[in-house]
Amino acid sequence: MELATSFSVALDNLDLGALGVVSEAVSVKVLRLDQYMPDMSGNKYFKLKHNLAKATASGAEQIVSFGGAYSNHLHALALAGRRYGFKTVGLVRGEIAEPMNPTLADASAAGMQLVALTRSQYRQRHDQDFLVQLQRRWPRALIVPEGGSNAEGVLGCGDIVDLLDDQLKSDYDIITLPCGTGATLAGIASRLEPGRSVIGFAALKDQGALDKDVIDFQAMVGASNTRWSIERRYHFGGYAKVNAHLIQFAESFRKATTIELDPVYNAKSFYGLLSEIKRGAFAPGTRIVAIHTGGLQGVRGMREKIDQFVSQR
Ligand SMILES: *Cc1c(COP(=O)(O)O)cnc(C)c1O
């Protein structure tokens, strides 16, 4: 199996003036991982690439993983399975409603076997006994945790730094991105050159263990960089929670830049970043790379809610 490594990725200059942010002090470039692969979504490809390589090396016949009904991860896994010739099984939290939503319909069309787990089964997804049961059911499968957040996933996210350094050489100081489990943040921190740091904008609330998780994820790849931090004030009420203000922000961002942001992750991280710039959080001259982590496939499932908020204006 040949994994794609040579795609180039766009780095867009963000026009802060057009976004109503008056700051001559900082510059922002957007790393468009949302456009990296034509069919797979953003950071989830990076979290999968070394898992796919491991599956190949170990002779696994399938990859089994977990996610919600709108999961970017299951979507990317299904499409990666089709692209690289793997069977995939998606264990979906809760019911699989018919007709399927666009995420699950794509996954199914790409050949993923979808199996519904009850919410109580789903809660056991990290338990050893439950994983042993799953392994009995799919004996030749590689089981990948939710979100692709394992050592291979962290390693793959480190590759984002190489991609950036190839294109940007030394011309940046700070990377920003949205955070769910923190595995992507950890992978990036693990490979940063001295003098650079990374800031994660938490998309979930009440993640007491997130700092520890980032440390643990880094330890999985033998790293212990401390030049990272998490900004927790821009989760808008928690995972997948949105309000009119956030949706209207994403809409005006799109109009000003042509860049579309998903409400679950990137609308929050870009809202947070612009707010932090406005309040003067960055030293004059700071060169920021804001990673767009993708997630646009999931927007389709929120269309109605989004249109309601946009029309409330
Ligand atoms: C999964 C996901 C994230 C969060 O990644 P973590 O490694 O879990 O922190 C961010 N953005 C998008 C679009 C995602 O799909």
The ligand as an ORCA input file, in Angstrom:
! r2SCAN-3c Opt
* xyz 0 1
  C     -11.468     15.334     15.330
  C     -11.351     16.741     14.947
  C     -10.635     17.673     15.731
  C     -10.055     17.322     17.064
  O      -8.921     16.496     16.991
  P      -8.315     15.897     18.339
  O      -7.090     15.207     17.894
  O      -9.339     14.937     18.886
  O      -8.082     16.993     19.296
  C     -10.519     18.964     15.267
  N     -11.085     19.349     14.100
  C     -11.780     18.485     13.338
  C     -12.390     18.989     12.081
  C     -11.936     17.162     13.723
  O     -12.645     16.320     12.952
*
